[in-house]
Amino acid sequence: METVTLMNGMKMPMVGTGTNTYGKVDNKYDGALNDDFSALESAIKAGYRLIDTAIYYRNEVGVGQTIKDSEIARGEFYLTTKIPETDEYVGSKGLVEQTVLQSLANLQTDYIDLFLIHQPIEDKKTLKRTWEVLESLVDAGKIKSIGVSNFSIRLLEEMKEYTRIQPAVNQIESNPSNWNNELIDYLKDQAILPEAWGPLVKVTEEQRAKLTKIGNKYGKNWGQVLLRYQIQRGVVVIPKSHNKERQLSNLDLFNFNLFTEDIQIIEEL
Ligand SMILES: NC(=O)c1ccc[n+]([C@@H]2O[C@H](COP(=O)([O-])OP(=O)(O)OC[C@H]3O[C@@H](n4cnc5c(N)ncnc54)[C@H](OP(=O)(O)O)[C@@H]3O)[C@@H](O)[C@H]2O)c1
């Protein structure tokens, strides 16, 4: 698996698996938990090591157990989780700390590789206080890297006033309906790694047909073309599938290079 080096020197896999519907009835985000983590088991067997979960997904415990049951060393994995932006979690220093400690317990681990703030915290004081607690947990070795998700340029600029440790990652939507290019350009300029959620959603039939045509040149499918485009431009992707073949296909991205003419078509989708 190819990796990218974050601004703090830590390495992160270029491709990971999302988990937001794993362990849930009918594979639905809001579905009740059913303890069926076979999709994560199969993702791990396929070779995924970056696992992206969140407190909002309610499945940290099952994710942690599945990782443990894989009997693969903890050090092989790259675990991401995310704290909700609501007062219940970030309303005080103590709550933030307690939330991180709970995630560590849920995931059955001594450290989290990447801990993100899931959604923008608009209250300046709350964001500053939350960030400072996360920084102290990096100092304590409980988190390796800290970052944000769905943060705007404005909010990232505002954070510069007080951050001792810069956000290493901003996890944002990026797909043909919303490439988020202005934000991605800004992140690259700031050495903040862009990580794309929903890399395979919101693709129209017409876009799929164009991507399929490109893929035929390389012996790849439309999804692989999209994912390759992202990693080739330095964006980490976390596609999620409940299907073993698609999980394998979404990892099989490191044996071809998109030509400039094809990149141009993708950018104009
Ligand atoms: N930070 C945030 O605010 C945020 C928001 C949304 C998501 N996320 C994270 O990002 C992860 C990925 O996003 P996502 O799950 O919304 O979307 P995604 O991974 O882009 O797409 C998932 C959908 O695409 C299908 N799929 C996967 N591979 C495919 C392929 N090769 N060909 C055709 N269809 C394919 C899946 O169906 P099958 O299961 O049938 O294959 C599923 O319906 C999430 O799981 C979550 O961890 C973060």
Ligand as a Chemical Component Dictionary entry (heavy atoms), coordinates in Angstrom:
data_LIG
# 
_chem_comp.id                   LIG 
_chem_comp.type                 NON-POLYMER 
_chem_comp.pdbx_formal_charge   0 
_chem_comp.three_letter_code    LIG 
# 
loop_
_chem_comp_atom.comp_id 
_chem_comp_atom.atom_id 
_chem_comp_atom.alt_atom_id 
_chem_comp_atom.type_symbol 
_chem_comp_atom.charge 
_chem_comp_atom.model_Cartn_x 
_chem_comp_atom.model_Cartn_y 
_chem_comp_atom.model_Cartn_z 
_chem_comp_atom.pdbx_ordinal 
LIG N1  N1  N 0  -16.412 13.130 7.365  1  
LIG C1  C1  C 0  -17.644 13.065 6.900  2  
LIG O1  O1  O 0  -18.477 13.975 7.096  3  
LIG C2  C2  C 0  -18.053 11.866 6.112  4  
LIG C3  C3  C 0  -19.248 11.888 5.385  5  
LIG C4  C4  C 0  -19.593 10.757 4.652  6  
LIG C5  C5  C 0  -18.747 9.638  4.651  7  
LIG N2  N2  N 1  -17.599 9.640  5.390  8  
LIG C6  C6  C 0  -16.679 8.480  5.395  9  
LIG O2  O2  O 0  -16.303 8.206  4.051  10 
LIG C7  C7  C 0  -16.593 6.849  3.751  11 
LIG C8  C8  C 0  -16.908 6.712  2.277  12 
LIG O3  O3  O 0  -18.015 7.490  1.919  13 
LIG P1  P1  P 0  -19.412 6.848  1.536  14 
LIG O4  O4  O 0  -19.521 5.534  2.192  15 
LIG O5  O5  O -1 -20.467 7.841  1.830  16 
LIG O6  O6  O 0  -19.349 6.752  -0.053 17 
LIG P2  P2  P 0  -18.457 5.950  -1.112 18 
LIG O7  O7  O 0  -17.484 5.092  -0.435 19 
LIG O8  O8  O 0  -18.004 6.923  -2.108 20 
LIG O9  O9  O 0  -19.551 5.077  -1.845 21 
LIG C9  C9  C 0  -20.237 4.071  -1.204 22 
LIG C10 C10 C 0  -21.266 3.497  -2.151 23 
LIG O10 O10 O 0  -20.678 3.151  -3.390 24 
LIG C11 C11 C 0  -20.860 1.776  -3.671 25 
LIG N3  N3  N 0  -19.588 1.300  -4.233 26 
LIG C12 C12 C 0  -18.414 1.128  -3.602 27 
LIG N4  N4  N 0  -17.461 0.725  -4.456 28 
LIG C13 C13 C 0  -18.034 0.669  -5.668 29 
LIG C14 C14 C 0  -17.555 0.323  -6.962 30 
LIG N5  N5  N 0  -16.280 -0.036 -7.155 31 
LIG N6  N6  N 0  -18.426 0.362  -7.994 32 
LIG C15 C15 C 0  -19.693 0.700  -7.795 33 
LIG N7  N7  N 0  -20.222 1.050  -6.604 34 
LIG C16 C16 C 0  -19.391 1.026  -5.541 35 
LIG C17 C17 C 0  -21.241 1.130  -2.371 36 
LIG O11 O11 O 0  -22.173 0.099  -2.575 37 
LIG P3  P3  P 0  -21.811 -1.447 -2.259 38 
LIG O12 O12 O 0  -21.676 -1.561 -0.784 39 
LIG O13 O13 O 0  -22.994 -2.196 -2.799 40 
LIG O14 O14 O 0  -20.544 -1.753 -3.008 41 
LIG C18 C18 C 0  -21.910 2.268  -1.608 42 
LIG O15 O15 O 0  -23.280 2.334  -1.939 43 
LIG C19 C19 C 0  -17.740 6.509  4.703  44 
LIG O16 O16 O 0  -17.944 5.138  4.851  45 
LIG C20 C20 C 0  -17.288 7.210  5.959  46 
LIG O17 O17 O 0  -16.328 6.427  6.638  47 
LIG C21 C21 C 0  -17.233 10.759 6.102  48 
# 
loop_
_chem_comp_bond.comp_id 
_chem_comp_bond.atom_id_1 
_chem_comp_bond.atom_id_2 
_chem_comp_bond.value_order 
_chem_comp_bond.pdbx_ordinal 
LIG N1  C1  SING 1  
LIG C1  O1  DOUB 2  
LIG C1  C2  SING 3  
LIG C2  C3  SING 4  
LIG C2  C21 DOUB 5  
LIG C3  C4  DOUB 6  
LIG C4  C5  SING 7  
LIG C5  N2  DOUB 8  
LIG N2  C6  SING 9  
LIG N2  C21 SING 10 
LIG C6  O2  SING 11 
LIG C6  C20 SING 12 
LIG O2  C7  SING 13 
LIG C7  C8  SING 14 
LIG C7  C19 SING 15 
LIG C8  O3  SING 16 
LIG O3  P1  SING 17 
LIG P1  O4  DOUB 18 
LIG P1  O5  SING 19 
LIG P1  O6  SING 20 
LIG O6  P2  SING 21 
LIG P2  O7  DOUB 22 
LIG P2  O8  SING 23 
LIG P2  O9  SING 24 
LIG O9  C9  SING 25 
LIG C9  C10 SING 26 
LIG C10 O10 SING 27 
LIG C10 C18 SING 28 
LIG O10 C11 SING 29 
LIG C11 N3  SING 30 
LIG C11 C17 SING 31 
LIG N3  C12 SING 32 
LIG N3  C16 SING 33 
LIG C12 N4  DOUB 34 
LIG N4  C13 SING 35 
LIG C13 C14 SING 36 
LIG C13 C16 DOUB 37 
LIG C14 N5  SING 38 
LIG C14 N6  DOUB 39 
LIG N6  C15 SING 40 
LIG C15 N7  DOUB 41 
LIG N7  C16 SING 42 
LIG C17 O11 SING 43 
LIG C17 C18 SING 44 
LIG O11 P3  SING 45 
LIG P3  O12 DOUB 46 
LIG P3  O13 SING 47 
LIG P3  O14 SING 48 
LIG C18 O15 SING 49 
LIG C19 O16 SING 50 
LIG C19 C20 SING 51 
LIG C20 O17 SING 52 
# 
